[in-house]
């Protein structure tokens, strides 16, 4: 498996590399606008995070393969990710996710 950024062209490829680097914690957006860490169900405020990397994926033949992975880091240095499909296949109704993600500052880092 390729573990360099140039070889990370698919969502599953990026997730594999994140796991190898110890960044395999997934978050889910809750209805109240907070983040739930799926590993142990801890709840976080989005204001405690910054976006350190964004990966966008577009399916070659199927629009339902379009997704964005946001790599997030909190103030204590914990790194995890949240994934959202976009377009007609968005994982959240209305502008919920867009409003949420706009609250988080972007502070790009080289982590992979």
N, C-alpha and C positions, 0 to 999 in steps of 0.2 A: 504494500500500500504506500502511496506517495504521501509524505507528510510535510511537504513544502507548500507555501501559499500558491505557487503556480499549479500544483496538482489538485487543488481544492476547488473543483469546478461544479460539484454537486452538493446538495444539502447533506446527503448521507456522508459524503467525503469530509465535509467540514465538521460534522458531528463526530466522526471518527477521530479526527485530529484533535478536536477539543477534548475528547475523552482521554486521549493519550497524554495531553498536557495537564489533565486534572481539572478541566473546566467543563464538566459534564452536568452541572446543576441546572435544571430547567425550572423556569418560572411560568406561572399562569396568571393572567390578569383576572382579578376578582370583580364581581359586579359593583363593589364599593370603590373601585379604582385603585386598590392596593395590589401588591404582588404577593403571590403565594409560592414559596419554594416547594417544589413537588417532592424533594428528598425527605424532608421532615415536617412539612406543613407549616413552617414559620411564615409569618406575615410581615411584609415590609412596605414602607411608604415609598412611592416612586421618587420623591424628593431626595431620598437617601442614595440614589444611584446616578451614575453617568453612563452614557453609551460610549464604549471604547472601540467598537468596531461594528460595521454594518456589512452584511453579506446579502446580496440579492440574487435570486435564482429564477430563471424563466424556463419553463418547459419547452423543449424543441417542438413537440407535436401536440401537447395538451395544455390548454390554459389553466387547468386545475393544478398544474405543477408549479405555478408561480408563488414564490414565498420570499419573505425577508426574515433573516435571523439577526437579532440585535444582541451583541455581546455586552453585558452590563457588569459594572463593578460598583459595589457599595463603598461607603466611607471606611469600612474596616478592611477593605481589600478583597472581599469575597467576590468571585467572578462566576457568573452564570449567564444563561441566555433565555430569550423569549422568541418564539417563532410566530409569525402571522402570515397567512395566505393573503393575497391582495387581489383586487379586482372583484369580479362576481363571486369569487370563492372565499372572500374575507371570513376569518374565523369569528368575528364579532359583528353584531348588528349596528347599523348606523355609523356614527363617528366615534364610538367608544374608544377603539384602539388608537385612532389618529389623535384624539384629544389627550389620551394618556401619554403617548410617545412624545408629544410636543412638550410635555412638562419636564422631560429628562434632558439635561444638557449633554452635548456631544463633546467629548474630550478624547479624541482618538489616541490610541496607544498601539505599539507594536507588541502583541502578545503571541502571535503565531508566526 
